[in-house]
Amino acid sequence: MATTTAYREAVLRIREGGVGLATLHDTGLVTITGPDAFTFMQARTSNDVMKLADGQGQASNVLDRGAHIQGHFTLHRLGDTLWLVTEKAQVPPALAQMKKYHILEQVNFEELTDTRTILTCQGIAADELLAAGTPDGKLIMEMTEHDIRPLQLFDQDVILIRKTLTGETGFLILAAPGDTKDISESLREAAIRQGISLVDMTPNALEALRVEAGIPRFGNDYDTETLLPETGLEQVSVSYTKGCYLGQETVARVKTYGSVQKALVGLMFQPGVSLPSADSSILLNGKPIGTVKSGVESPTLMRPIALAYLGREHRTPGRLLTVHIQNPETGQMPVYDVTVTLLPFYTSHRQQEKARKLLDTGLRAFAEGRDDEAIINLRRALALDQSFADAYEALGVILSRRDEYEEAIGLMHKLVEMDPDRIMAHTNLSVFYMKMGDKERAEEEKAKATVLGMKKAAAEKGLSFDAEGERKKKEEATRQRIQMFQDALKYNPDDPLGNFGLGSACLELGQYDEAIAALLKTVTAQRTHSAGWLALAKAYEGAGRRDKAIATYEEGIEVASQRRDLMPLKEMQTRLGILKDA
């Protein structure tokens, strides 16, 4: 995307306090009505529709059984009508997925995309500007994200939705096509009276603002084959306490048992380099580790930036990677130095201040025993600032005290992804996993917290903690265990316990072929050895033999079920589900 002087100035003026104005030509609009509209949408979508009060809205999704996104949108309630807002391109697959299960319910879908024109105002002062055009400006100033209001704006009947497209305060104005010219002119006049800089947002400027705000777009950054948890959209569009919906099991499983194989993050490039094209492959040491998606020359950050999917091992925030990025059309692979960053790239100072106030309000409410109020405020804080670490930790702890461990664990995993050295995140994960009966993961997280605590204590005393040395000591101890089991097996090569010990130790060191050989002997000699089946399947996973891992988990689940070995059974079911979803 070429960066022109006008384009840069538009973006910077909006970031510095101006308001951007544009007509949206690619936004779809659907109304959902009928006696069964709310119960139908409750059963089909990922968020809790029944909690919506008149005038409120929420982000939500329709998914398939594997939690692939068939539609991501916002739903807004006006009386007995739900208004669905999304990109035009998402309307057909979203409606198709919902109508697929529409049998006897009395519910009607009406697409209004071509009957209304949608204007958008985006910027810190957008609420002040719009408030000047209504008889009661307070109605607009008090709106929170996704709220919807029918009102008169500069003497025109409109529907106003608060919805950010840029990371700033934002609104959609739904108006009759013939009214938008008058509304635009009135907005310009009001901006002059109030001393607000009103900027015409070109598609290029709006795209740059979107990418800076880390907002993924259908068709560019995800499609109907993308898992919801890969995008990060589940953070603002999923209820973990409502009833069942299609794809729920996969979403909950990923939330509880760790991150997906690939996830959407940000990449910052060195100033002056040419942006790679979308869908270019990212290679590190000759191996693919991710894919570039939407990219722009960022006027705010003064460098090229892009959304990208990266594998689990490479998406630590702040990490500098020297990679080859392969153009899908030419095959050329220039070298880039990129810095991995959390999304969004940009959060307005005003939103950060509001998020901090909401955190303080939420913590006071929690201290006074008003847990529901505390949770609402903390969720609002995270909606404003998705990188707000303290809000993730506070919300996770409060949810855990209500035994809502799945979401609490997911929040802690997000916190670890943001800050791998945050001791309390690992400590909380250890506690949460233990409460859920997952002793193995609890011990893993406890060990991580202990190591980080030792490093911190050493640093405070001016000493150095040799993490690499500790790792080598542990590795040497494991090698000694391997030698001990090998010596013992010379006298009884088929001993199931000896082979299990050998295989488990090899698995710890990543010696997958050796582990497989030993663990096969274990389950052959003792088919009822549930832990042996679990370890063998993990070894196949580590060796990249997905089909063998799936078959082994399935056989191990059968064995563990018959023996009622609940711990290995639960872990095998979880890992099998994740493998099949991948």
VEXDREN-2710 file (C-alpha; in Angstrom, 1 decimal):
% VEXDREN-2710
k/r/px/py/pz
1/MET/0.0/0.0/0.0
2/ALA/1.6/3.3/-1.1
3/THR/1.9/5.9/1.6
4/THR/1.0/9.4/0.3
5/THR/1.3/12.6/2.3
6/ALA/-2.5/13.0/2.5
7/TYR/-2.9/9.5/3.7
8/ARG/-0.3/9.9/6.4
9/GLU/-1.8/13.2/7.6
10/ALA/-5.3/11.7/7.8
11/VAL/-4.2/8.9/10.0
12/LEU/-2.1/11.1/12.3
13/ARG/-4.8/13.7/12.6
14/ILE/-7.2/11.1/13.8
15/ARG/-4.7/9.6/16.2
16/GLU/-3.9/13.1/17.6
17/GLY/-7.5/13.9/18.5
18/GLY/-9.3/14.5/15.2
19/VAL/-12.4/12.6/14.0
20/GLY/-12.5/10.5/10.8
21/LEU/-15.6/10.4/8.7
22/ALA/-16.3/7.8/6.0
23/THR/-19.2/6.0/4.2
24/LEU/-18.9/2.3/4.6
25/HIS/-19.7/0.4/1.4
26/ASP/-18.6/-3.1/2.6
27/THR/-20.6/-3.5/5.8
28/GLY/-23.6/-5.9/5.9
29/LEU/-26.7/-5.4/8.0
30/VAL/-29.3/-8.0/9.0
31/THR/-32.3/-7.8/11.3
32/ILE/-33.5/-10.9/13.2
33/THR/-37.0/-11.0/14.5
34/GLY/-39.8/-13.3/15.5
35/PRO/-41.1/-15.0/18.7
36/ASP/-38.1/-17.4/18.8
37/ALA/-35.4/-14.9/17.7
38/PHE/-33.6/-14.7/21.0
39/THR/-33.7/-18.4/21.9
40/PHE/-32.7/-19.3/18.4
41/MET/-29.7/-17.0/18.4
42/GLN/-28.8/-18.1/22.0
43/ALA/-28.4/-21.7/20.8
44/ARG/-26.5/-20.8/17.6
45/THR/-24.0/-18.2/18.7
46/SER/-21.0/-18.2/21.0
47/ASN/-22.0/-15.3/23.3
48/ASP/-24.9/-15.0/25.8
49/VAL/-27.7/-13.3/23.8
50/MET/-30.2/-13.7/26.6
51/LYS/-28.2/-11.3/28.8
52/LEU/-28.6/-8.4/26.3
53/ALA/-30.8/-5.6/27.7
54/ASP/-32.6/-3.3/25.3
55/GLY/-30.0/-1.0/23.8
56/GLN/-27.0/-3.2/24.5
57/GLY/-24.8/-5.2/22.1
58/GLN/-22.1/-7.8/22.0
59/ALA/-19.5/-9.4/19.7
60/SER/-20.4/-13.0/18.8
61/ASN/-19.8/-15.8/16.3
62/VAL/-21.4/-18.7/14.5
63/LEU/-19.1/-21.7/14.3
64/ASP/-19.1/-25.2/12.8
65/ARG/-18.5/-28.3/14.9
66/GLY/-14.7/-27.8/14.8
67/ALA/-15.0/-24.1/15.9
68/HIS/-14.1/-22.8/12.5
69/ILE/-15.5/-19.2/12.0
70/GLN/-18.6/-19.2/9.8
71/GLY/-19.4/-15.6/10.9
72/HIS/-18.0/-13.1/13.3
73/PHE/-20.2/-10.1/13.9
74/THR/-21.8/-7.8/16.5
75/LEU/-25.4/-8.2/17.7
76/HIS/-27.4/-5.3/19.0
77/ARG/-30.8/-5.4/20.7
78/LEU/-33.5/-2.8/20.0
79/GLY/-36.7/-4.0/21.7
80/ASP/-37.6/-7.4/20.2
81/THR/-35.3/-7.0/17.2
82/LEU/-31.6/-8.0/17.0
83/TRP/-29.5/-6.1/14.5
84/LEU/-26.5/-8.0/13.1
85/VAL/-23.5/-6.0/11.8
86/THR/-20.6/-7.5/9.9
87/GLU/-18.7/-7.3/6.6
88/LYS/-20.8/-7.9/3.6
89/ALA/-18.7/-10.9/2.7
90/GLN/-19.5/-12.6/5.9
91/VAL/-23.3/-12.3/5.6
92/PRO/-23.8/-15.3/3.3
93/PRO/-21.8/-17.9/5.2
94/ALA/-23.1/-16.7/8.6
95/LEU/-26.8/-16.8/7.5
96/ALA/-26.2/-20.2/5.8
97/GLN/-24.8/-21.7/9.0
98/MET/-27.7/-20.3/11.1
99/LYS/-30.4/-21.3/8.6
100/LYS/-28.9/-24.8/8.4
101/TYR/-30.4/-25.4/11.8
102/HIS/-33.6/-23.4/11.4
103/ILE/-36.4/-25.9/11.4
104/LEU/-39.5/-25.1/13.4
105/GLU/-38.4/-21.9/15.2
106/GLN/-40.4/-18.8/14.4
107/VAL/-37.5/-16.5/13.4
108/ASN/-37.0/-14.2/10.4
109/PHE/-33.8/-12.9/8.8
110/GLU/-34.0/-9.7/6.7
111/GLU/-30.9/-8.3/5.0
112/LEU/-31.0/-4.5/5.0
113/THR/-27.5/-3.9/3.5
114/ASP/-28.9/-2.1/0.4
115/THR/-31.7/-0.2/2.2
116/ARG/-29.6/1.9/4.5
117/THR/-26.4/3.9/4.2
118/ILE/-23.8/3.5/6.9
119/LEU/-21.6/6.4/7.9
120/THR/-18.9/6.0/10.5
121/CYS/-17.2/8.5/12.8
122/GLN/-14.0/7.4/14.4
123/GLY/-11.8/9.3/16.9
124/ILE/-11.3/10.4/20.4
125/ALA/-13.8/13.2/20.1
126/ALA/-16.4/11.3/18.0
127/ASP/-18.9/11.2/20.9
128/GLU/-18.6/14.9/21.6
129/LEU/-19.1/15.7/17.9
130/LEU/-22.2/13.5/17.6
131/ALA/-23.6/14.7/20.9
132/ALA/-23.8/18.2/19.4
133/GLY/-26.3/17.0/16.8
134/THR/-28.9/15.5/19.3
135/PRO/-31.5/17.1/21.6
136/ASP/-30.0/15.1/24.5
137/GLY/-26.2/14.7/23.9
138/LYS/-25.9/12.8/27.2
139/LEU/-27.5/9.7/25.5
140/ILE/-24.5/9.5/23.2
141/MET/-21.8/10.3/25.8
142/GLU/-23.0/7.5/28.0
143/MET/-23.0/4.8/25.3
144/THR/-20.5/2.0/25.8
145/GLU/-19.1/-0.3/23.1
146/HIS/-21.8/-2.1/21.0
147/ASP/-24.6/0.0/22.5
148/ILE/-27.4/0.9/20.1
149/ARG/-29.8/3.9/20.1
150/PRO/-32.5/5.1/17.8
151/LEU/-32.4/8.9/17.8
152/GLN/-32.5/12.1/15.9
153/LEU/-29.2/13.3/14.6
154/PHE/-29.2/16.8/13.0
155/ASP/-33.0/16.4/12.6
156/GLN/-32.7/13.0/10.8
157/ASP/-33.9/9.7/12.2
158/VAL/-31.0/7.4/12.5
159/ILE/-29.9/4.3/14.4
160/LEU/-26.5/4.9/16.2
161/ILE/-24.2/2.0/17.2
162/ARG/-21.1/2.5/19.2
163/LYS/-18.4/0.4/17.4
164/THR/-14.7/1.0/16.9
165/LEU/-13.1/0.2/13.6
166/THR/-9.8/1.9/14.4
167/GLY/-9.0/1.4/18.1
168/GLU/-10.5/4.8/18.9
169/THR/-14.0/5.8/20.1
170/GLY/-16.2/4.9/17.1
171/PHE/-19.8/5.0/15.9
172/LEU/-21.8/3.7/13.0
173/ILE/-24.7/5.9/11.8
174/LEU/-27.4/3.9/10.0
175/ALA/-29.5/6.3/7.9
176/ALA/-31.8/6.4/4.9
177/PRO/-29.7/6.8/1.8
178/GLY/-31.1/10.2/1.0
179/ASP/-30.2/11.6/4.5
180/THR/-26.5/10.9/4.6
181/LYS/-25.4/14.0/2.6
182/ASP/-27.2/16.3/5.0
183/ILE/-25.8/14.5/8.0
184/SER/-22.2/14.7/6.7
185/GLU/-22.6/18.5/6.0
186/SER/-24.0/19.0/9.5
187/LEU/-21.1/17.1/11.0
188/ARG/-18.7/19.3/9.2
189/GLU/-20.4/22.4/10.4
190/ALA/-20.5/21.1/14.0
191/ALA/-16.8/20.2/13.9
192/ILE/-15.9/23.8/12.9
193/ARG/-18.0/25.2/15.7
194/GLN/-16.4/22.9/18.3
195/GLY/-12.9/23.2/17.0
196/ILE/-12.6/19.5/16.1
197/SER/-10.5/18.5/13.2
198/LEU/-12.8/16.4/10.9
199/VAL/-10.9/14.2/8.5
200/ASP/-12.3/12.3/5.4
201/MET/-11.1/8.7/5.8
202/THR/-10.0/7.1/2.5
203/PRO/-10.1/3.3/2.3
204/ASN/-6.3/3.3/2.7
205/ALA/-6.4/5.4/5.8
206/LEU/-9.2/3.3/7.3
207/GLU/-7.2/0.2/6.5
208/ALA/-4.1/1.5/8.2
209/LEU/-6.1/2.5/11.3
210/ARG/-7.7/-1.0/11.4
211/VAL/-4.3/-2.8/11.2
212/GLU/-2.7/-0.5/13.8
213/ALA/-5.6/-1.4/16.1
214/GLY/-5.0/-5.2/15.4
215/ILE/-8.6/-5.8/14.2
216/PRO/-8.7/-8.9/11.9
217/ARG/-10.9/-8.7/8.8
218/PHE/-12.7/-11.6/7.1
219/GLY/-11.2/-12.6/3.8
220/ASN/-7.9/-10.8/4.7
221/ASP/-6.9/-12.4/8.0
222/TYR/-9.3/-15.3/8.5
223/ASP/-12.0/-17.2/6.6
224/THR/-14.4/-20.1/7.2
225/GLU/-11.6/-22.6/7.7
226/THR/-9.9/-20.6/10.5
227/LEU/-10.3/-21.8/14.1
228/LEU/-11.8/-19.0/16.3
229/PRO/-9.0/-19.3/19.0
230/GLU/-6.4/-18.7/16.3
231/THR/-7.6/-15.2/15.8
232/GLY/-7.9/-14.0/19.4
233/LEU/-11.5/-12.9/18.7
234/GLU/-12.8/-15.3/21.3
235/GLN/-11.5/-13.0/24.0
236/VAL/-14.4/-10.6/23.3
237/SER/-17.0/-12.8/21.7
238/VAL/-17.4/-16.0/23.8
239/SER/-19.4/-16.7/26.9
240/TYR/-18.0/-19.6/29.0
241/THR/-21.1/-19.8/31.2
242/LYS/-24.0/-20.0/28.7
243/GLY/-25.5/-23.2/27.4
244/CYS/-24.3/-25.3/24.5
245/TYR/-23.6/-24.0/20.9
246/LEU/-21.9/-25.5/17.9
247/GLY/-18.1/-25.6/18.3
248/GLN/-18.3/-25.0/22.1
249/GLU/-16.3/-28.1/23.1
250/THR/-13.3/-27.1/20.9
251/VAL/-13.3/-23.5/22.1
252/ALA/-13.4/-24.6/25.8
253/ARG/-10.7/-27.3/25.3
254/VAL/-8.3/-24.8/23.8
255/LYS/-9.1/-22.3/26.5
256/THR/-8.4/-24.8/29.3
257/TYR/-5.4/-26.8/27.9
258/GLY/-3.3/-24.2/26.3
259/SER/-2.8/-22.2/23.2
260/VAL/-3.4/-23.2/19.6
261/GLN/-0.6/-24.3/17.2
262/LYS/-0.8/-21.0/15.4
263/ALA/-2.2/-17.6/16.5
264/LEU/-2.5/-14.1/15.1
265/VAL/0.1/-11.7/16.3
266/GLY/1.8/-8.5/15.1
267/LEU/5.0/-8.1/13.2
268/MET/6.9/-4.8/13.2
269/PHE/9.4/-4.4/10.3
270/GLN/12.5/-2.2/10.1
271/PRO/11.7/1.3/8.7
272/GLY/12.2/1.7/5.0
273/VAL/11.8/-2.0/4.0
274/SER/9.1/-3.1/1.5
275/LEU/6.2/-4.9/2.9
276/PRO/5.8/-8.6/2.0
277/SER/2.6/-9.4/0.2
278/ALA/-0.3/-11.1/2.1
279/ASP/-0.2/-14.9/2.4
280/SER/3.6/-14.9/2.2
281/SER/5.2/-17.8/4.1
282/ILE/7.6/-16.9/7.0
283/LEU/10.6/-19.2/7.3
284/LEU/13.1/-19.5/10.1
285/ASN/16.3/-21.6/9.4
286/GLY/14.5/-22.9/6.3
287/LYS/11.4/-24.1/8.2
288/PRO/8.0/-22.5/7.8
289/ILE/6.8/-20.9/11.1
290/GLY/4.0/-18.7/9.9
291/THR/2.1/-16.6/7.4
292/VAL/1.8/-12.9/6.7
293/LYS/-1.7/-11.4/6.5
294/SER/-2.8/-7.7/6.4
295/GLY/0.1/-5.3/6.2
296/VAL/0.4/-1.5/6.0
297/GLU/2.9/1.3/6.2
298/SER/2.0/2.6/9.7
299/PRO/2.1/6.4/9.9
300/THR/1.7/6.2/13.7
301/LEU/4.6/3.8/14.3
302/MET/6.6/5.1/11.3
303/ARG/7.4/1.6/10.0
304/PRO/5.8/-1.3/8.1
305/ILE/3.6/-3.5/10.2
306/ALA/1.6/-6.7/9.5
307/LEU/-0.8/-9.1/11.1
308/ALA/0.6/-12.7/10.9
309/TYR/0.0/-16.2/12.1
310/LEU/3.0/-17.6/14.0
311/GLY/3.6/-21.0/15.6
312/ARG/3.5/-21.3/19.4
313/GLU/7.3/-21.4/19.8
314/HIS/7.9/-18.1/18.0
315/ARG/5.2/-15.6/19.2
316/THR/6.8/-14.3/22.4
317/PRO/6.2/-10.5/22.5
318/GLY/9.3/-8.5/21.9
319/ARG/11.2/-11.3/20.3
320/LEU/13.4/-10.3/17.3
321/LEU/13.5/-12.8/14.5
322/THR/15.6/-12.8/11.3
323/VAL/13.5/-14.6/8.8
324/HIS/13.0/-15.3/5.1
325/ILE/9.6/-14.3/3.8
326/GLN/8.6/-16.1/0.6
327/ASN/6.5/-14.3/-2.0
328/PRO/3.7/-16.8/-3.0
329/GLU/3.7/-15.6/-6.6
330/THR/7.4/-15.1/-7.4
331/GLY/9.0/-17.5/-4.9
332/GLN/11.6/-14.9/-3.9
333/MET/12.7/-15.1/-0.3
334/PRO/14.2/-11.8/1.0
335/VAL/15.5/-11.6/4.5
336/TYR/13.7/-9.5/7.1
337/ASP/14.4/-8.5/10.7
338/VAL/11.0/-8.5/12.4
339/THR/9.8/-7.9/16.0
340/VAL/6.9/-9.9/17.3
341/THR/4.3/-7.9/19.2
342/LEU/0.9/-8.4/20.8
343/LEU/-2.1/-7.0/19.2
344/PRO/-3.2/-4.3/19.0
345/PHE/-0.1/-2.3/17.8
346/TYR/-1.8/0.8/19.0
347/THR/-4.1/1.6/21.9
348/SER/-5.2/5.2/22.5
349/HIS/-4.1/6.9/25.8
350/ARG/-7.7/7.8/26.5
351/GLN/-8.7/4.1/26.3
352/GLN/-5.8/3.1/28.5
353/GLU/-6.9/5.6/31.1
354/LYS/-10.5/4.4/31.0
355/ALA/-9.3/0.8/31.3
356/ARG/-7.2/1.7/34.4
357/LYS/-10.2/3.4/36.0
358/LEU/-12.4/0.3/35.2
359/LEU/-9.8/-2.0/36.8
360/ASP/-9.8/0.2/40.0
361/THR/-13.6/0.2/40.1
362/GLY/-13.7/-3.5/39.5
363/LEU/-11.2/-4.3/42.3
364/ARG/-13.2/-2.1/44.8
365/ALA/-16.4/-3.9/43.8
366/PHE/-14.7/-7.3/44.4
367/ALA/-13.3/-6.2/47.8
368/GLU/-16.9/-5.2/48.8
369/GLY/-18.3/-8.6/47.7
370/ARG/-19.9/-7.4/44.5
371/ASP/-18.4/-10.0/42.2
372/ASP/-20.7/-9.6/39.2
373/GLU/-20.1/-5.9/39.1
374/ALA/-16.3/-6.5/39.3
375/ILE/-16.4/-8.9/36.4
376/ILE/-18.4/-6.5/34.2
377/ASN/-15.9/-3.7/34.8
378/LEU/-12.8/-5.9/34.2
379/ARG/-14.3/-7.3/31.0
380/ARG/-14.9/-3.7/29.9
381/ALA/-11.3/-2.8/30.8
382/LEU/-10.0/-5.6/28.6
383/ALA/-12.3/-4.6/25.7
384/LEU/-10.7/-1.2/25.8
385/ASP/-7.1/-2.4/26.3
386/GLN/-6.4/-6.0/25.2
387/SER/-2.8/-5.8/26.5
388/PHE/-3.8/-4.8/30.0
389/ALA/-2.0/-7.5/32.0
390/ASP/-3.3/-6.5/35.5
391/ALA/-6.9/-6.8/34.3
392/TYR/-6.3/-10.4/32.9
393/GLU/-4.8/-11.5/36.2
394/ALA/-7.6/-9.9/38.3
395/LEU/-10.4/-11.3/36.2
396/GLY/-8.8/-14.8/36.2
397/VAL/-8.5/-14.9/39.9
398/ILE/-12.1/-13.7/40.5
399/LEU/-13.5/-16.2/38.0
400/SER/-11.5/-19.0/39.7
401/ARG/-13.2/-18.2/43.0
402/ARG/-16.5/-18.8/41.3
403/ASP/-15.2/-22.2/40.0
404/GLU/-15.1/-20.9/36.4
405/TYR/-11.7/-22.5/35.8
406/GLU/-11.9/-22.9/32.1
407/GLU/-12.0/-19.2/31.4
408/ALA/-9.7/-18.4/34.3
409/ILE/-7.0/-20.7/32.8
410/GLY/-7.5/-19.2/29.4
411/LEU/-6.9/-15.7/30.8
412/MET/-3.7/-16.9/32.5
413/HIS/-2.5/-18.5/29.3
414/LYS/-3.0/-15.2/27.6
415/LEU/-1.1/-13.5/30.3
416/VAL/1.8/-15.9/30.0
417/GLU/1.8/-15.3/26.2
418/MET/2.1/-11.6/26.9
419/ASP/4.7/-11.9/29.7
420/PRO/6.3/-15.4/30.0
421/ASP/8.2/-14.3/33.1
422/ARG/5.1/-13.3/35.1
423/ILE/5.4/-15.5/38.2
424/MET/1.8/-15.2/39.4
425/ALA/0.4/-16.3/36.1
426/HIS/2.2/-19.6/36.4
427/THR/1.4/-19.9/40.1
428/ASN/-2.3/-19.3/39.3
429/LEU/-2.2/-21.8/36.5
430/SER/-0.8/-24.4/38.9
431/VAL/-3.6/-23.8/41.4
432/PHE/-6.3/-23.8/38.8
433/TYR/-5.1/-27.0/37.1
434/MET/-4.9/-28.7/40.5
435/LYS/-8.5/-27.7/41.3
436/MET/-9.5/-29.3/38.0
437/GLY/-7.7/-32.5/38.9
438/ASP/-4.9/-32.1/36.3
439/LYS/-1.9/-32.8/38.5
440/GLU/0.7/-33.1/35.7
441/ARG/0.0/-29.6/34.3
442/ALA/-0.2/-28.2/37.9
443/GLU/3.3/-29.5/38.6
444/GLU/4.6/-28.2/35.3
445/GLU/3.3/-24.7/36.1
446/LYS/4.5/-24.9/39.7
447/ALA/8.0/-25.7/38.5
448/LYS/8.0/-22.8/36.1
449/ALA/6.9/-20.4/38.8
450/THR/9.7/-21.8/41.1
451/VAL/12.4/-21.2/38.5
452/LEU/11.2/-17.7/37.8
453/GLY/11.1/-17.0/41.5
454/MET/14.7/-18.1/41.9
455/LYS/15.8/-16.0/39.0
456/LYS/14.0/-12.9/40.5
457/ALA/15.5/-13.5/44.0
458/ALA/19.0/-13.9/42.5
459/ALA/18.6/-10.7/40.5
460/GLU/17.4/-8.7/43.6
461/LYS/20.6/-9.9/45.4
462/GLY/22.8/-8.9/42.5
463/LEU/23.5/-12.5/41.7
464/SER/22.9/-14.3/38.4
465/PHE/20.7/-17.3/38.1
466/ASP/22.0/-19.8/35.6
467/ALA/18.8/-21.1/34.0
468/GLU/20.8/-22.9/31.3
469/GLY/23.0/-24.5/33.9
470/GLU/19.9/-25.7/35.8
471/ARG/18.5/-27.1/32.6
472/LYS/21.7/-29.0/31.9
473/LYS/21.7/-30.4/35.4
474/LYS/18.1/-31.7/34.9
475/GLU/19.1/-33.1/31.5
476/GLU/22.1/-34.9/32.9
477/ALA/19.9/-36.4/35.6
478/THR/17.5/-37.7/33.0
479/ARG/20.4/-39.2/31.0
480/GLN/21.5/-41.0/34.1
481/ARG/18.0/-42.4/34.5
482/ILE/18.1/-43.6/30.9
483/GLN/21.4/-45.4/31.5
484/MET/20.0/-46.9/34.7
485/PHE/16.9/-48.3/32.9
486/GLN/19.0/-49.5/30.0
487/ASP/21.3/-51.4/32.4
488/ALA/18.3/-53.0/34.1
489/LEU/16.7/-54.0/30.8
490/LYS/19.7/-56.0/29.8
491/TYR/18.5/-58.7/32.2
492/ASN/14.8/-58.5/31.1
493/PRO/14.4/-56.6/27.8
494/ASP/10.6/-56.9/27.8
495/ASP/9.9/-55.7/31.4
496/PRO/7.0/-53.2/31.0
497/LEU/7.9/-51.0/34.0
498/GLY/11.6/-50.7/32.9
499/ASN/10.6/-49.9/29.4
500/PHE/8.0/-47.3/30.6
501/GLY/10.7/-45.6/32.7
502/LEU/13.1/-45.7/29.7
503/GLY/10.5/-44.4/27.3
504/SER/9.3/-41.6/29.6
505/ALA/12.9/-40.4/30.1
506/CYS/13.6/-40.4/26.4
507/LEU/10.4/-38.5/25.9
508/GLU/11.6/-35.8/28.3
509/LEU/14.7/-35.3/26.2
510/GLY/12.9/-35.3/22.9
511/GLN/14.3/-38.6/21.8
512/TYR/11.1/-39.6/20.2
513/ASP/12.1/-42.7/18.2
514/GLU/13.8/-44.2/21.2
515/ALA/10.8/-43.4/23.4
516/ILE/8.4/-45.0/20.9
517/ALA/10.5/-48.2/20.8
518/ALA/10.5/-48.6/24.6
519/LEU/6.9/-47.6/25.1
520/LEU/5.7/-50.0/22.4
521/LYS/7.3/-52.8/24.5
522/THR/5.4/-51.5/27.6
523/VAL/1.9/-51.6/26.1
524/THR/2.6/-54.8/24.2
525/ALA/3.7/-56.6/27.4
526/GLN/1.0/-54.9/29.6
527/ARG/-1.9/-53.6/27.5
528/THR/-3.7/-52.2/30.5
529/HIS/-0.9/-49.7/31.2
530/SER/-2.9/-46.5/30.7
531/ALA/0.1/-44.1/31.4
532/GLY/2.1/-46.1/28.8
533/TRP/-0.5/-45.4/26.1
534/LEU/-0.5/-41.7/27.0
535/ALA/3.3/-41.5/26.8
536/LEU/3.4/-43.5/23.6
537/ALA/0.9/-41.2/21.9
538/LYS/2.9/-38.1/23.1
539/ALA/6.0/-39.6/21.6
540/TYR/4.2/-40.1/18.2
541/GLU/3.1/-36.4/18.5
542/GLY/6.6/-35.2/19.1
543/ALA/7.9/-37.2/16.2
544/GLY/5.3/-35.5/13.9
545/ARG/3.4/-38.8/13.3
546/ARG/-0.1/-37.3/13.7
547/ASP/-2.1/-40.3/12.5
548/LYS/-0.3/-42.7/14.7
549/ALA/-0.7/-40.4/17.7
550/ILE/-4.5/-40.2/17.0
551/ALA/-4.8/-44.0/16.7
552/THR/-2.8/-44.5/19.9
553/TYR/-4.8/-42.0/21.9
554/GLU/-8.0/-43.7/20.8
555/GLU/-6.7/-47.1/21.8
556/GLY/-5.4/-45.7/25.1
557/ILE/-8.7/-44.0/25.9
558/GLU/-10.4/-47.4/25.5
559/VAL/-8.0/-49.0/27.9
560/ALA/-8.2/-46.2/30.5
561/SER/-12.0/-46.1/30.3
562/GLN/-12.1/-49.9/31.1
563/ARG/-9.7/-49.4/34.0
564/ARG/-11.3/-46.1/35.1
565/ASP/-7.9/-44.5/35.1
566/LEU/-9.3/-41.0/35.2
567/MET/-6.2/-38.8/35.0
568/PRO/-4.6/-40.4/31.9
569/LEU/-8.1/-40.8/30.4
570/LYS/-8.8/-37.1/30.7
571/GLU/-5.5/-36.0/29.3
572/MET/-5.8/-38.4/26.3
573/GLN/-9.3/-37.2/25.5
574/THR/-8.1/-33.6/25.6
575/ARG/-5.0/-34.1/23.5
576/LEU/-6.9/-36.2/21.0
577/GLY/-9.5/-33.4/20.6
578/ILE/-6.8/-30.8/20.0
579/LEU/-5.1/-33.0/17.4
580/LYS/-8.3/-33.7/15.5
581/ASP/-9.1/-30.0/15.5
582/ALA/-5.7/-28.9/14.2
END
